[in-house]
Amino acid sequence: MNNLGRKIRELREKQNLLLRQVAARLEVDTALISKIERGERNASKQQVIDIANFLKANEEELLTLWLADKIKSVIVEEPAIAYQAMKIANKNLKNEERH
């Protein structure tokens, strides 16, 4: 299970909602929501926004978890250089914020 999937399941269960209720609201198959929760399928950015709205969750928090999971899925294949690459990316992002 990934960070986003764990959070979505937690929010859904706190509200006593069934997978099919979330799926119906998003107009997708129940299996898709189940796979997103288990980390077997990546949600689109729009699906994350829609889920956040439906579950009355913090959209920025869910999008942050979504992006963290995406980054992890890319760098997990390159563990030897992942940390250094993330440091460079972080430095570049900070430089862009200044301009």
C-alpha positions as CSV (number, residue, x, y, z in Angstrom):
1,M,0.0,0.0,0.0
2,N,1.3,3.5,-0.8
3,N,0.9,6.7,1.2
4,L,-2.0,8.0,-0.9
5,G,-3.9,4.7,-0.8
6,R,-3.5,4.4,2.9
7,K,-4.8,7.9,3.5
8,I,-7.8,7.4,1.2
9,R,-8.8,4.2,2.9
10,E,-8.4,5.9,6.3
11,L,-10.6,8.8,5.3
12,R,-13.2,6.6,3.6
13,E,-13.4,4.2,6.6
14,K,-13.7,7.1,9.1
15,Q,-16.8,8.2,7.1
16,N,-18.2,4.7,6.9
17,L,-18.2,4.9,3.2
18,L,-18.0,1.8,0.9
19,L,-15.7,1.5,-2.0
20,R,-18.7,1.5,-4.3
21,Q,-19.9,4.8,-2.9
22,V,-16.6,6.5,-3.7
23,A,-16.5,4.8,-7.1
24,A,-20.0,5.9,-8.0
25,R,-19.2,9.5,-7.1
26,L,-16.1,9.4,-9.3
27,E,-17.9,7.5,-12.0
28,V,-15.3,4.7,-12.1
29,D,-15.3,1.0,-11.3
30,T,-15.2,-0.1,-7.7
31,A,-12.1,-2.2,-8.6
32,L,-10.2,0.9,-9.6
33,I,-10.8,2.6,-6.2
34,S,-9.8,-0.7,-4.5
35,K,-6.6,-0.8,-6.5
36,I,-5.8,2.8,-5.8
37,E,-6.2,2.1,-2.0
38,R,-3.9,-0.9,-2.2
39,G,-1.3,0.9,-4.3
40,E,-1.8,-1.4,-7.3
41,R,-2.9,1.4,-9.5
42,N,-2.0,5.1,-9.7
43,A,-4.7,7.7,-9.5
44,S,-4.7,10.6,-11.9
45,K,-4.3,14.1,-10.5
46,Q,-7.9,14.8,-11.3
47,Q,-9.1,11.7,-9.5
48,V,-7.1,12.7,-6.4
49,I,-8.8,16.1,-6.5
50,D,-12.2,14.5,-6.9
51,I,-11.5,12.1,-4.1
52,A,-10.4,14.9,-1.8
53,N,-13.6,16.9,-2.6
54,F,-15.9,13.9,-2.0
55,L,-14.2,12.9,1.2
56,K,-14.0,16.5,2.4
57,A,-10.2,16.0,2.7
58,N,-7.3,18.4,2.4
59,E,-6.7,18.5,-1.3
60,E,-3.1,19.7,-0.9
61,E,-2.3,16.9,1.5
62,L,-3.7,14.2,-0.9
63,L,-1.9,15.8,-3.9
64,T,1.4,15.8,-1.9
65,L,1.0,12.1,-1.0
66,W,0.1,11.4,-4.7
67,L,3.3,13.2,-5.9
68,A,5.4,11.5,-3.2
69,D,4.2,8.1,-4.4
70,K,5.0,9.1,-8.1
71,I,8.5,10.2,-7.2
72,K,9.1,7.0,-5.2
73,S,7.9,4.8,-8.1
74,V,10.5,6.5,-10.4
75,I,13.5,6.5,-8.0
76,V,13.0,3.1,-6.5
77,E,14.6,1.6,-9.7
78,E,17.8,3.7,-9.1
79,P,18.5,3.5,-5.4
80,A,22.2,4.1,-5.7
81,I,21.7,7.6,-7.3
82,A,18.2,8.5,-6.1
83,Y,19.2,10.6,-3.1
84,Q,21.7,12.6,-5.1
85,A,19.2,13.2,-7.9
86,M,16.6,14.3,-5.4
87,K,19.1,16.8,-3.9
88,I,19.7,18.3,-7.3
89,A,16.0,18.5,-8.1
90,N,15.4,20.2,-4.8
91,K,18.1,22.7,-5.4
92,N,16.7,23.5,-8.8
93,L,13.2,23.9,-7.4
94,K,14.6,26.3,-4.8
95,N,16.4,28.3,-7.5
96,E,13.2,28.6,-9.6
97,E,11.2,29.8,-6.5
98,R,13.7,32.7,-6.2
99,H,13.2,33.9,-9.8
